[in-house]
Amino acid sequence: MLILAPSLLAADFKKLGEDVRTVAEAGAQYIHIDVMDGAFVPSISFGMPVIASIRECTDKVFDVHMMVEEPGRYISDIKKAGADLICVHAEACCHLDRTLQQIRESGLKTGVALNPATPLNVLDYVLNDVDMVLLMSVNPGFGGQKYIPYVTDKIRSLRAMVNARGLHTDIQVDGGVTPANVRELIEAGANVFVAGSAVYRGDAAANTKAFLDIFKEYEN
């Protein structure tokens, strides 16, 4: 299944709830929420109160991307705020397996994010227990960056790894995803797409539908 996950980092913070509803009603399946701590990445973004406040706006999957040092400290609070899936960076976890176990024990879906230059072999011993792998296609911390081309080969390699193990792991791509390049990413093996500027710059409903129309080309 091909899934669009609009990133709220590109939304209008003055009307965040409205922007969530707009993309949800247009058909987006996930809402991608970036939590940044100013340490793992330079920026600071959403925290638990903001997530909790927009939870009532939609029943769509809240895909929470934790760009924070040692995210295991916050798993319980993020769950209480309304997360459905928590994705943590392998680079930010001292004990990745333990953090993933915390997420599983909380009853949420698990995700592991890798920065562009992080090799796939960090997944060797945890891939079987992960619901989703997020491949960053920009260096994390800021929206509006251009897609890094070598990530396409990384998507292909990860899909081959997933298939070789007989898994159904989702592969998410985040950074510089647009209607102009999403076909290439689909064909490489990704199936969950984070789009910020490409959705919220202009008519968010129309931009959401533009992605979904492309997805239909592959699903029909």
C-alpha positions in Angstrom: 0.0 0.0 0.0 1.3 3.5 -0.9 0.9 6.0 1.9 1.2 9.8 2.0 2.4 11.3 5.3 2.1 15.1 5.1 4.7 16.7 7.4 3.3 19.3 9.8 6.7 21.0 9.9 5.6 22.8 6.7 2.1 23.6 7.9 0.9 27.0 9.1 1.3 26.9 12.9 -1.3 29.5 13.3 -3.9 27.1 12.1 -2.4 23.7 12.7 -5.6 21.9 13.5 -7.2 23.2 10.3 -4.2 22.1 8.2 -4.3 18.6 9.7 -8.0 18.3 8.8 -7.4 19.6 5.3 -4.9 16.9 4.3 -6.8 14.2 6.2 -10.1 15.0 4.4 -8.2 15.0 1.1 -7.1 11.4 1.7 -3.7 11.4 3.4 -3.4 8.3 5.4 -0.7 9.4 7.9 0.1 12.7 9.7 3.9 13.0 10.0 4.9 14.9 13.2 8.6 15.8 13.6 9.7 16.1 17.3 13.1 18.0 17.4 15.1 18.7 20.5 17.7 21.3 19.4 20.5 18.7 20.2 20.2 15.8 17.8 19.2 18.4 15.2 19.6 22.2 15.3 15.9 23.0 15.3 13.3 22.7 18.0 9.7 21.8 17.0 6.7 20.1 18.4 6.3 18.6 21.9 3.7 16.5 23.6 1.2 19.3 24.3 1.0 20.1 20.6 0.5 16.5 19.6 -2.2 16.0 22.2 -4.0 19.2 21.1 -4.3 18.1 17.4 -5.1 14.5 18.2 -8.8 15.3 18.3 -8.7 16.8 14.8 -8.4 13.4 13.0 -8.3 9.7 13.5 -5.5 9.3 10.9 -2.3 7.5 11.9 0.0 9.9 13.9 3.5 9.0 12.6 5.9 10.6 15.1 9.5 11.1 14.0 11.7 11.5 17.0 14.7 13.6 16.1 15.9 13.7 19.7 18.8 12.3 21.7 17.9 9.2 23.6 14.2 9.1 22.6 13.4 6.3 25.0 13.0 8.9 27.7 9.8 10.1 26.0 8.0 7.0 24.7 5.4 6.9 27.4 4.6 10.6 27.1 4.4 10.5 23.3 2.0 7.6 23.5 -0.2 9.5 25.9 -0.2 12.4 23.5 -1.7 10.3 20.8 1.0 8.6 18.7 0.3 5.5 16.7 3.8 4.9 15.4 7.1 6.1 16.9 10.2 6.3 14.7 13.6 6.8 16.4 17.0 7.5 14.9 19.5 4.7 15.1 22.2 7.4 15.5 20.4 8.9 18.5 19.9 5.7 20.6 22.7 4.4 22.8 20.8 1.1 22.9 18.6 0.9 19.8 17.2 -2.6 20.7 16.1 -1.4 24.1 14.4 1.6 22.7 12.5 -0.4 20.1 11.4 -2.8 22.9 10.0 0.1 24.8 7.9 1.2 21.8 6.6 -2.4 21.3 5.8 -2.8 24.9 3.8 0.5 24.8 1.6 -1.1 22.1 2.7 1.2 19.3 4.2 0.5 15.9 8.0 0.8 15.7 10.2 2.7 13.2 13.9 3.2 12.8 15.2 6.3 10.9 18.6 6.5 9.2 20.3 9.6 8.2 21.4 9.8 4.5 25.0 8.6 5.1 24.2 6.0 7.8 24.7 2.5 6.3 21.9 -0.1 6.2 23.9 -2.6 8.2 22.9 -1.0 11.5 19.5 -2.7 10.8 21.0 -6.2 10.5 19.9 -7.4 14.0 16.7 -5.4 14.4 15.0 -5.4 11.0 12.8 -8.4 11.8 11.2 -6.5 14.7 10.7 -3.2 13.0 7.4 -2.1 11.3 8.9 0.7 9.3 12.3 2.0 8.2 12.6 5.7 7.5 15.3 6.7 5.1 16.2 10.3 5.4 16.7 11.8 1.9 17.9 15.1 3.3 20.0 15.8 6.3 17.5 16.2 9.1 16.5 19.4 10.9 15.1 21.7 8.3 12.3 21.6 5.8 12.4 22.5 2.2 15.7 20.8 1.3 16.5 19.1 -2.0 16.4 15.3 -2.3 19.8 13.6 -2.1 20.0 11.4 -5.2 22.1 8.5 -3.8 19.2 7.7 -1.4 17.4 6.1 -4.3 20.0 3.3 -4.4 19.7 3.0 -0.7 15.9 2.4 -1.1 16.6 -0.3 -3.6 19.1 -2.0 -1.3 16.8 -1.9 1.7 13.8 -3.3 -0.3 16.1 -6.1 -1.5 17.0 -6.8 2.2 13.4 -6.7 3.3 12.3 -9.0 0.5 15.2 -11.5 1.1 13.9 -11.9 4.7 10.3 -12.3 3.6 9.2 -9.3 5.6 6.5 -6.7 4.9 8.4 -3.8 6.4 7.3 -0.4 5.3 10.0 1.8 3.7 9.4 5.5 4.3 11.3 8.4 2.6 11.5 11.8 4.1 13.1 14.9 2.5 12.6 16.6 -0.9 9.8 14.2 -1.9 7.6 15.8 -4.7 5.1 14.6 -7.3 8.0 15.0 -9.8 10.2 12.4 -8.2 7.8 10.1 -6.2 7.4 7.7 -9.1 11.1 7.0 -9.0 10.9 6.3 -5.3 8.0 4.0 -5.7 9.8 2.1 -8.4 12.9 1.8 -6.1 10.8 0.2 -3.4 9.5 2.8 -1.0 5.8 2.9 0.0 5.4 5.6 2.6 6.2 9.2 1.6 6.7 12.2 3.8 6.0 15.5 2.0 6.1 18.9 3.7 6.6 21.8 1.3 5.2 19.8 -1.6 1.9 19.5 0.3 1.6 22.7 2.3 3.0 25.2 -0.2 -0.1 26.3 -2.0 -3.4 24.4 -2.0 -2.8 21.5 0.5 -5.9 19.6 -0.5 -5.0 19.8 -4.2 -1.4 18.9 -3.6 -2.4 15.9 -1.5 -4.7 14.7 -4.2 -1.9 15.1 -6.8 0.2 12.6 -4.8 -2.7 10.2 -4.4 -3.5 10.3 -8.1 0.1 9.1 -8.8 -0.3 6.4 -6.2 -3.4 5.1 -8.0 -1.3 4.6 -11.2 0.5 1.9 -9.3 -2.3 0.4 -7.3 -4.8 -0.2 -10.2 
